[in-house]
């Protein structure tokens, strides 16, 4: 019996590793060049249209999937809406626990924004606090969806910790899928909290 349980555990491990992660990036597909993809107030064609996505749009961040798997929640305006997943192609490699391709992290009160592309660039209303080559994020081996990275700029260490869970910017009804903590570790340490997005 123990041997059977071990075999089942080993067999199930690869399957667990390929569970789709959310949020995720999608590209618009199968929409005519003279048409658009509607964003609706609810997951269904009977709901009001809140906005539209161009037929060639790429890198659309879908926060979560509807219960029936046919619609994806996206940010629109100061809130969120739903787009039909039949017209969105999911980019590969976005399984639960994979290192997320973050575009930026940000927060309010105080306001801050950290660009997390090829370089880390931290900005506040007062100006740029630092800029440094982007470090590689690493994932926790014991907690899927927990990530961290650290950069050194001007002798100061900056550490970004990210958790894959629902997050609000505190200023709108938009939703995000990553919560962030940014720590400046020096003689006057500071900690900023906020959300992260995959969308550029």
Number of C-alpha atoms within 10 A of each C-alpha: 6 7 8 9 10 11 11 11 11 11 11 11 10 10 9 12 14 14 12 16 18 23 26 26 21 20 16 21 17 12 16 11 9 7 11 16 21 18 27 24 20 19 21 15 14 9 13 13 15 16 18 14 17 15 18 14 14 17 16 20 23 26 23 20 19 16 9 7 12 15 24 24 24 22 19 19 11 10 13 21 23 29 28 20 19 14 17 22 16 19 12 10 13 19 17 19 22 18 18 25 15 17 16 19 24 24 23 15 11 11 14 20 21 23 19 22 15 11 14 22 18 21 17 15 9 8 9 13 12 16 17 16 14 17 18 11 17 15 20 11 10 7 10 15 20 21 21 19 16 18 20 17 13 8 9 14 14 22 18 21 19 25 20 22 15 15 17 17 18 13 10 11 14 17 23 26 21 26 23 22 19 23 17 18 15 11 7 6 11 11 12 18 21 24 26 27 22 22 16 12
